[in-house]
Amino acid sequence: MTALDAVTFGEVMGMFVATSPGPLHTVRGYELAQAGAEANVATGLARLGHRVGWVGQVGADPIGRFAVAEMAAEGIDVSLVSTDDAAPTGFQLKSMAQGGDPEVVYFRKRSAGSRLAPSAAADAYLSGARHLHVTGIPLALSDTMRTFAFHAVEVARRAGATVSFDPNLRPSLWASRSEMIAVINEMAAHCDWVMPGLAEGALLTGAAAEAGIVEFYLDRGVKRVVVKDGGNGAAMHTPDGSWRQPAFPLTVVDTVGAGDGFAAGLISAHLDGLDPAAALERAGAVGALATTSPGDKDGLPTRTALGAFLAAQ
């Protein structure tokens, strides 16, 4: 196959999105969509014209087949997606977005996606990409997935790839807050970039301000620390300097997927060789556009749409 620009891995799920407003227990109608942070990032990269692959497992069920077909239709390479006959594909219920954070309930315990394990085939696949993107979600799903994640980073770095890490904290998936903090920070120290939200960074480092978060990760060998602060924009810090990008003024429909869009934009800029200021601008723009539709990935732009948006700013 053609060498890939980027690879990511994780759990893809079915998402049943409410077709009417209100708390989930009052909703009677839902529409099936795809969910999964890493799949969202892969979708964002594919729409921007990059060659991207996603590694994971699904169950031998309609939801799994649907999710894989959705990714393939976006141009994502799914040749390393396997089917687990002994476990189901996870799914979630999501309330109708009305301009903020929707209600989301997960059904993913002991899912096929959580059973992903290292393999020689996965090692070869990861070794062929220029960049690997990791999130903190697989670290919380199972011991098997955690082992896969750390091994994947080791394989990618040995092959000369750059590695980005979005903590993407899901406290409800962890046995304890202390375990979450310890494992997430251990992973961060193995990666080239870490991109926490401001509140996430404060929780993970104990630092009350952005400067302390940045110092914490730079001291641990991270080469690029990107702190996201919602409507206040984002900042990138390296040992050589800092850059800031204000938020783009847009009407927010659904905040879910904004961080995944931001990650896709930042990785895309890296693959295209953009300087830090331009990279942060692209990341901010893709993240902003991701909030303009009710689906987790529906607002992710093509390269043409992104160019038109930035030209209009």
C-alpha positions, -999 to +999 in steps of 0.1 A: +000+000+000+010+037-003+030+050+026+008+069+050+011+104+063-005+097+096-020+068+116-041+067+147-059+040+167-086+036+192-122+026+196-148+035+170-185+033+181-220+038+169-236+070+181-274+072+183-282+109+181-315+122+194-338+136+167-357+157+192-345+179+221-346+171+258-330+147+283-321+113+268-347+094+289-375+114+272-363+109+236-380+084+214-362+088+181-325+085+172-303+086+141-272+064+137-239+081+133-202+073+139-183+083+171-147+080+183-121+107+189-094+091+169-117+083+140-127+120+140-091+130+138-085+106+109-116+119+092-103+155+095-070+146+081-085+126+052-107+156+043-077+178+042-061+155+016-037+135+038-032+097+035-043+085+069-050+051+085-070+040+115-062+008+135-088-008+157-113-036+163-151-038+158-176-065+166-192-088+140-223-067+141-242-040+120-228-011+141-192-023+135-198-027+098-214+007+096-185+024+114-158+009+092-178+017+061-181+053+073-143+056+077-136+039+043-160+063+026-139+093+039-108+078+023-093+065+056-073+033+052-090+006+072-069-024+061-057-029+097-092-030+112-100-064+126-133-080+136-138-096+170-164-123+170-165-125+208-173-089+217-197-062+204-190-028+190-196-001+216-222+026+212-234+058+228-265+079+231-262+116+225-288+143+230-297+168+204-271+196+204-285+231+211-255+252+211-234+237+239-223+204+255-248+176+247-257+148+271-237+116+262-241+081+277-217+053+268-223+016+263-187+004+257-176-019+286-158-051+274-164-039+238-145-053+208-126-020+205-112-024+240-096-057+231-071-044+206-036-059+212-001-055+197+007-076+166+034-079+140+010-066+114+002-035+134+039-029+141+047-029+103+018-006+096+027+019+123+063+019+111+053+031+077+037+064+087+052+098+092+031+107+122+012+089+149-016+105+169-026+091+203-053+101+228-058+092+264-090+073+258-074+039+249-052+041+280-084+040+301-103+013+282-084-019+292-049-032+301-047-046+266-054-013+249-030+005+273-003-020+263-010-014+226-008+024+230+026+025+247+039-001+223+026+018+193+044+050+204+076+030+209+073+015+174+065+048+157+093+067+174+118+040+165+107+043+129+114+081+130+078+093+132+066+122+152+040+115+179+012+138+191-009+132+222-043+146+232-051+137+268-088+137+260-097+130+296-126+107+304-126+105+342-155+081+343-135+055+324-107+054+350-105+034+382-093+066+400-082+101+394-047+094+406-043+065+381-055+087+353-031+114+361-001+091+364-007+071+332-016+101+311+015+120+322+036+088+316+023+087+280+029+125+275+065+121+284+069+096+255+054+119+229+067+149+209+036+170+214+010+172+241-022+192+236-043+195+268-072+218+274-064+244+300-086+227+327-071+193+317-036+206+320-043+221+354-057+187+367-028+167+352+000+190+364-014+206+395-004+240+380-029+268+383-017+287+353-008+280+317+029+287+323+031+260+349+014+234+326+039+242+299+069+240+322+057+207+335+057+190+301+087+208+286+107+196+317+097+160+308+111+162+273+079+172+253+090+193+223+057+211+218+030+219+243-003+233+230-028+245+255-064+249+243-087+274+261-120+273+243-133+307+234-100+323+244-082+305+217-050+284+220-013+288+226+017+268+214+049+266+234+083+251+225+117+255+240+123+282+213+093+304+217+055+308+221+027+316+197-010+325+203-041+321+182-074+338+193-106+319+188-125+323+155-159+340+159-185+314+149-219+303+160-214+271+180-239+243+174-222+214+191-188+215+210-181+177+206-153+171+181-137+206+185-106+191+201-104+164+175-106+190+147-079+211+164-057+180+165-063+172+128-055+208+118-023+208+138-011+175+124-021+186+089+000+217+093+030+197+105+027+173+075+026+204+052+057+219+069+039+251+082+056+274+107+042+274+143+020+305+138+004+291+106+000+257+122-018+271+152-041+291+129-050+260+109-056+240+140-078+267+154-098+271+122-105+233+118-114+231+155-138+260+151-154+247+120-160+213+137-184+231+161-207+244+134-227+212+129-245+188+152-224+157+143-190+150+159-173+151+125-198+167+101-183+201+103-147+190+096-137+209+064-122+199+032-090+217+022-110+240-002-135+249+026-107+255+050-089+278+026-121+298+019-128+302+056-093+314+064-094+338+034-126+353+048-111+360+082 
